[in-house]
Amino acid sequence: MTKICACLMIAALLFCCLFAACTPKNDVNEALKDTLKIEILKIGKADCSIITDGTTSIVVDCGEEDDGAEISAAMDALGISSIDYLIITHYDKDHIGGAPTLLKKYKVSKLLEPDYTPVDTTAYAYMSYRNALTEAEANGKCGNTEAVSDSVDLTVSDIKLNIAGTFGKDYAKNQDNNDSLVVSLEHLGNSFLFAGDIEKQRIADMLSQGRVQPCDFLKVPHHGSTTSSSLGFLEAVSPEYAIISVGKGNSYGHPDYDTIQKLKQVNAEIYRTDELGTINIVFSADDIKITY
C-alpha cells in the first residue's frame, strides 16, 4: 500500500511539472522592470500611444483603419499579448480606426470610451468599431466596457490613471473633439497628460473648474491645431516635454505656428512624430529617456 501511494505521489508530481512546463505564461518584458515605457507611434496624422511596464499594458487610441497592423506589430515587439486598459478618447476615425484589429487579436480586460453619441453614427469607422466591440464582448475577448462621463481613477502596480470626461457638459460645437476623454498618468513621480482632441471650449471649462494640473509630459491636444492649446492651458500644465502626433505635410497645417510658439513660450521641449518618427519615452524612479 505504501509503495502504491509513493508511486501515485511521484506520478502526480511528474504530471504537475509537465503541466507547468507546457502551460503558456503571460509575457513579461524583464527589460522594462521598474520602468514605464510610452511609445507615441508615427502613424500619419492619427493617434496611438502604447504604455507598458513590462507586465501591464495600456493603449490610448488606435489610429486609422490601415494602422491596425502597425500598432499590433509595435505591441508584439514590446511582448504585449493582451491589453489591460484600452482607452478610446473619442470617435474620430483617426483615433478608433485600428480598434477592430486590436479587439480581434488581443483580449482586453477593460475598455473605456467617452459617454457621447458622435455627430455621424453611420460613419464607417464608428460602425466598424461598434461591431468589433459587440463581437469581442460576445466572445469574451473584452471583459468590461465603461462609458466615462465624469471621472474614473485606476491604479495598477505603480501606474495611476485618471480618465476624465466632460462631467455632463454638452458641447454642441466641435462635439467629437471637445467630448474627448482626458487621461492623466503618474508613475514613480513622473506624469503624463493625454488630452485627446480637446479644443478651446473644453480647455476653458477645465481651467475654470480647476481640472488642469502640472505634468512632465503633454501629449499636445488635436495634433497641435490652432484651437488646441491656449497659453493659459499651457502655463497651467507647464510641461517640460511636449509631444505632437502629426502627419508630415498634412492638409490641415498641423501643428499650427502659434501653438509651437506658445509651447516655446512655456519652455517645453517639443517632439514631433512627423519630424522624428515614433517617440519612445522610458520613465524610471530617477531618470527619463527619450529616443526616436
Buried (B, 14 or more C-beta within 10 A) or exposed (E): EEEEEEEEEEEEEEEEEEEEEEEEEEBEBEEBEEBBBBBBBBBBBBBBBBBBBBBBBBBBBBBBBEBBEBBBEBBEEBBBBBBBBBBBBBBBBBBBBBBBBBBBBBBBBBBBBBBBEBEEEEBEBBEBBBEBBEBBBEEEBBEEBEEBBEBBEBEBEBBBBBBBBBEEEEBEEBBBBBBBBBBBBBBBEBBBBBBBBBBBBBBEBBBEEEBBEEBBBBBBBBBBBBBBBBBEBBBBBBBBBBBBBBBEEEEBEBBBEEBBEBBEEBEBEBBBBBEBEBBBBBBBEEEEEBEB
